Every structure is written in C-alpha cells, then in structure tokens.
Amino acid sequence: MTKTRPVADFSTIASWARFILAGFKLKGLDTDKLLCEAGIRSSDLENPNGRIKVAHMTQLWELAARDSADPLFTLRLADLARADMFSGLSLAMMFSDTTGEAIERMCRYSGVASSAAHLETIPRKNNSLEVVFHLQMPVAGEALEAFMACGSRILKQITDDKFRPREVHFSHDKSGLRAQFEAFFEAPVFFNAPVCKFVVDEQVLRLPCYQSNPELVQNMDRWMKEYLERTDSLSITGQVQKLLLEGTIDGNVDQGTVARRLGMSARRLQRALEKEGYSFRELLEKSKREMAEELLSRPELSLTDICYLLGFSDQSNFTKAFKRWTGKTPSAYRIAPR
C-alpha cells in the first residue's frame, strides 16, 4: 500500500543530526549557515533524543552537498561513526548476540532513527537476506548513502571488522562514482535500482557481536519501545499498534474492539488509518509477527502454546502465516542463530 501520511509528520532523531553536523564541521562547512538555511534551530539539537523534521533534514543534506567540494563526503562520515549516533538503536545493535540479531533490531526499531523509512527483511532462496528501505516520503540520496555507510561501519565495529554486505543498492544515480562506492562497501554497488536495499549472506548473519550483552540489550529494547510509543502517541497508527501489541496475547485484536478503545467507530478508524497510509489488517499482521518472534525466543513456551496465545486455530495455520512473514517455519526460526 502506498503511504500517504503527511510529510510534516516524519522526523529524525536529533542525535543523528548532531552527528552529521559534527562531521560537516570537520569538513570545513559552515554549519551555522547550513542550519539557518535548512530551518533548523540550534535549540532543536540540545536534546539528543529530540526529533527533527525530515523535510528540514532533507534540505540540510542538499545544502551540504551544494557546499561540499567532496562528492564522497557522505561515505567519509562513516570514519566518525560511533555507537550512540542513533541513540538507543545503535547501542542495541552493539549489544546484540549476532549480526543477524543486530540487523533484526535495526529493522524493527528503525523508527527511532527516522520515521521516513520502514525497513523490511526479505529472505532469499540462497539463504541470504535482503534489507529493504521502504521510503515513506522523498529523502535526499545523500541521507541514504550516509545511513548505509555509517550502519555498515557500525556492523563492522561490532563484529571485529568481519561484516561485509553481499550487495548494496541505491535508488538514485551516482554511477559515475561506482568504483569508489564499491571500494568503500567492499561489495558490488548498484545505482538507479528499484529500491534502496542491502543484501547479507547467511554466514555473515551468524557472525557474533563481540560486545554482546543480553541484559543491556533487553534494557535498550524496552527503552526503544517506550520511546516509539511517546513519539507515535499523536498518530492513530501509533495508538493502534500499541493496542494491538497489548491485545495480541488476550485476543482482543479485532478492528471493532480497537476502535471502541479509541472512542470511534470501526469505519472512522479505517478512514483515519488510510489517511496515514495504513490498513488495520497490515498493522495486525505486523503486530502478530513481532509478537510471534518475541514468543519464539522464550524456550519455556511450546509451539502449541504460542499458537494458542496468538489466536491461531491450529499450528498448521500459524506455521503458514509465520513462513509467509519470515521465510522460515517457527521451528527453523527458533533454532536459527540471530
């Protein structure tokens, strides 16, 4: 479904804005001038967990590209990459058990970094994994380059320099710089692609993160959930997602029940979701997938227990649904390293 949420609603975490501005300054750019032209106040950056409108960030990237004499300045920002640049998200990646688990978290909580793109993992038949960026609004190509470059550098840092993508795809055109991009990513890079994405081989997904910390990563997961609840609190989509995750276990997840909890009719709820670019069914599927993945990580629960908790009539239906979501059966997912 094409998302139609108002452009003004999309935002980026301020810690990322602060990080890239520090990089711009080191490259000799006039950051005060850039902020002024982009319509960003310096006070907007004081709280690292605050939000900056993506429309303003897009202007900032375009202005930096205009003023920079270096066409590869987005890749060079990765030299400064550090674990707090996406606040709790990059820290949670660092504390994950494996690269696959870190990438899973990056996709599940991508809204912490920016609400302008929804990240989806799509299994390939050759056991590699695609991480696809579904853009919710037009963003600067430079922003995507920097996110991919810095994200890749973080994954290298947490795997003791072992992470390498299989392929990298950008939807914009910088084909004249393909050789430089391929040297940076150490992988084939494609421009003018249908979507922005990167591909990771199965053996890379199994790489351990040497700073893995189960207790800290649980704390970061909790913080990210609460953070997203706060930032999404004004949108109908955010409110519905919260109610769905709460109701998945007790079975109160039908559209009428959720609508009544929000004080509106089912039809009005559907119209409100459509205005933000979603459907109730889409959000329900997303919440069931997230809850299923969480329950499968708990070894004390049998597949029958999980099937019952998620409201499936039998284990066969649950298996079919889970395989549609992830490309794996629940049993295979449970034993796979993440």
JOCORRA-V517932 format. One record per backbone hydrogen bond with DSSP energy under -1.0 kcal/mol. CO is the residue of the C=O (numbers start at 0). NH is the residue of the N-H. If there is no record, write none. Layout:
# JOCORRA-V517932
CO_NH, CO_NH
This chain:
# JOCORRA-V517932
5_8, 6_9, 9_53, 10_114, 11_51, 12_16, 13_17, 14_18, 15_19, 16_20, 17_21, 18_22, 19_23, 20_24, 21_25, 22_26, 23_28, 24_27, 28_30, 29_33, 30_34, 31_35, 32_36, 33_37, 34_39, 40_43, 41_44, 42_45, 46_49, 47_14, 49_13, 51_11, 52_56, 53_57, 54_58, 55_59, 56_60, 57_61, 58_62, 59_63, 60_64, 61_65, 62_66, 63_67, 69_72, 71_75, 74_77, 75_78, 76_79, 77_80, 81_84, 83_86, 85_88, 86_90, 87_91, 88_92, 89_93, 90_94, 92_95, 94_212, 96_208, 97_101, 98_102, 99_103, 100_104, 101_105, 102_106, 103_107, 104_108, 106_109, 108_111, 109_113, 112_12, 115_135, 117_133, 119_131, 121_129, 123_126, 127_123, 128_199, 129_121, 130_197, 131_119, 133_117, 139_143, 140_144, 141_145, 142_146, 143_147, 144_148, 145_149, 146_150, 147_151, 148_152, 149_153, 150_154, 151_155, 152_156, 153_157, 155_160, 156_159, 157_209, 166_198, 167_189, 168_196, 169_192, 171_191, 173_176, 174_177, 176_180, 177_181, 178_182, 179_183, 180_184, 181_185, 187_167, 189_169, 195_132, 196_168, 197_130, 198_165, 198_166, 199_128, 200_204, 201_205, 203_206, 204_99, 206_98, 208_211, 212_216, 213_217, 214_218, 215_219, 216_220, 217_221, 218_222, 219_223, 220_224, 221_225, 222_226, 223_227, 224_228, 225_229, 226_230, 227_231, 231_234, 234_238, 235_239, 236_240, 237_241, 238_242, 239_243, 240_244, 241_245, 242_246, 243_247, 246_250, 250_252, 253_257, 254_258, 255_259, 256_260, 257_261, 258_263, 259_262, 264_268, 265_269, 266_270, 267_271, 268_272, 269_273, 270_274, 271_275, 272_277, 273_276, 278_282, 279_283, 280_284, 281_285, 282_286, 283_287, 284_288, 285_289, 286_290, 287_291, 288_292, 289_293, 290_294, 291_295, 294_297, 297_300, 301_305, 302_306, 303_307, 304_308, 305_309, 306_311, 307_310, 313_317, 314_318, 315_319, 316_320, 317_321, 318_322, 319_323, 320_324, 321_325, 322_326, 328_332, 329_333, 330_334, 331_335, 337_100
